[in-house]
Amino acid sequence: LQTDFGLQVTYDEDWAIMVAVPSSYFGATCGLCGNFNEDTEDETTLSDGTQAASAVDEIQLADSWKVGDVPGCSAGCVGDCPVCNEEQKQPYRGDSYCGVIARAGGPFRACHHAVNPAPFLEDCAFDACHYKGHRDTLCKAIAAYVTECQSHGVSVEQWRTPSFCGPSCPRHSHYELCGSSCPATCRGPACGCEHRGRYYKKGEDFYASCRERCRCKANGVVECEEVFCSAHEECRVEDGVLGCYPAGYGRLVVSGDPHYVTFDGRAFDLRGSCTYVLARICKPAPRLTNFSVLLEHDMGGPGNVALMKKVVISIHGYTVSMERGRKWEVDGERYTLPLVTEDRKLRIGQEGNNIILQTAAGLRLLYNVVTYLLVTIPDAYRGRMCGLGGNYNGDPSDDFQLPGGSLAQSTEEFVTSWKMPMEDGACTDGCNGKVCPTCNATNTAPYGASDSCGLIRDPAGPFGPCHPRVSPVEYFNHCLHDVCAADGARDVLCHSLQAYAAACQAAGAEISGWRTTTFCPLSCPPHSHYELCTRTCDFTCASLSVPAPCSWTCFEGCQCDDGYLFDGEACVSLEQCGC
């Protein structure tokens, strides 16, 4: 980025950011980069103009210039904190690691007079030590020095070899130490198009304005037509791309024993142990992606209640199954999370306690692999759905439609009509031949207190700020039923509260801490700790190489301690991360 007043910002989108300002800003800047007055003794100036208590108090300095919080991040180290003393860093200053930066006869010797290699060497040794010599981390630290040298107009010699930081380039390209700053761009029949100063790939559809949709065709030809967003869409920019996007989303919730709340808000209970059509398209439209969601229940919860066992989503030519206990597959194969399919139409990852599926069609699914499932779909599907989730037409009174389109006369008829045939036929529509557990007002009264289900609807409690976003009424009633049916079992209460917590955080609402060491404590695996607001996708082994975009803001769950990353199954030390 360059401006007409001389500011220049260089960012490699991953590892290094460099800022240059003209001399006219001498002594006029502030922040983590200092005041630009050529006095290194006053670089630790805080935002209030005072100096940090000590030159090495990085936390005080950083907190002073903090402008916002990032989920899962803290000012200091949390958990099993890694330590790298001088003795441990020393090997990483050697030629096998970072030493190439400052070696007198090395490939960067011509740069040493222009850019002091010492701070880059120390930064590299620090990172390499904390990341246990992780090769990508090491190479990016060295590349930061190369970029700084080249930005000063200094030529450096070849430093990458097949065995040391070997370059990896996409197909039909090759590595160059000093490539053109204006590389050759596409021209010819196989290339894309230029339209109003922007380049588009061949075959790409794009919006030139909110009323004009265009397609890049062969030979650079752009064809445009006047369009208007549909009734349930609005024209806006998302992720840097102008287009028609959903004006809103419908929410379908399944929780607990299982209790259903349809897209239109109608609540009912289902006590069978079969597989059912949760949602599918019954009125297709040309621009809508077809999909279906099936849900399998089984009996065996406390108090002879049904629980969600498995959810199966079919969309974009893939079949994704998620089973209670964090078992999941795509087209019958197990992959390590996070997963992005080659065509980028599916993204699956873990966020806190939840497995989250995002699709190019706008369907999103959150499953806490215990007792809570949330399905959201764009408003473009309004009035075109069917299944146990209803027709999503805004009217809850006609949600109990049978596959033929007529209205069911009872909940039982409605539920049975959406049952899928079982290979062994071994499922029941009721309570496995036993009397279904029931609880009257007298039975449920003790669980309405603020130290039980009442915590959900307490306006002064930890979930109070969420009430305007997600109504607590249904979650409170479901909690009363489930806890009563389980004779007050604490784990059932905790799962009910966890379901409302997930619903709140999925809606973007802030909640306060509700777990304690004695009330619903969350047991975390080795090398991890509980956080009310964490984004697991920021702390994965995969993020070392390619930063993975997160979905929602944050969710409660277990976060890896500093020095450990999530490898798809557990928190492992950095050197145990895969490829």
Secondary structure, DSSP 8 states (H G I E B T S, - for coil): -B-TTS-EEEE-SSS-EEEE--GGGTT---STT---SS-GGGTTB-TTS-B-SSTT-HHHHHHHT-----TT--SS--SS-----HHHHGGGGSTTTGGGGT-TTSTTGGGTTTS-HHHHHHHHHHHHHHTTT-HHHHHHHHHHHHHHHHHTT-------BTTBS-----TT----TT--SS-----STTS-EEETTEEE-TT-EEEEETTEEEEE-GGG-EEEEE----TTEEEEEETTEEEEEES-EEEEEEETTTEEE-TT--EEE----SEEEEEEESS--TTS--EEEEEEEEEEETTTEEEEEEEEEEETTEEEEEETTTEEEETTB---SSEE-TTS-EEEEEETTEEEEEETTS-EEEE-SSSEEEEEEEGGGTT-EESTT---SS-GGG--B-TTS-B-SSHHHHHHHTB---SS----SSBTTB------HHHHGGGGSTTTGGGTT-TTSTTGGGTTTS-SHHHHHHHHHHHHHTTT-HHHHHHHHHHHHHHHHHTT--------SSSS-----TTEEEEEEE-GGGGBSGGGTS----SSS-EEEEEE-TTEEE-SSSEEEGGG---
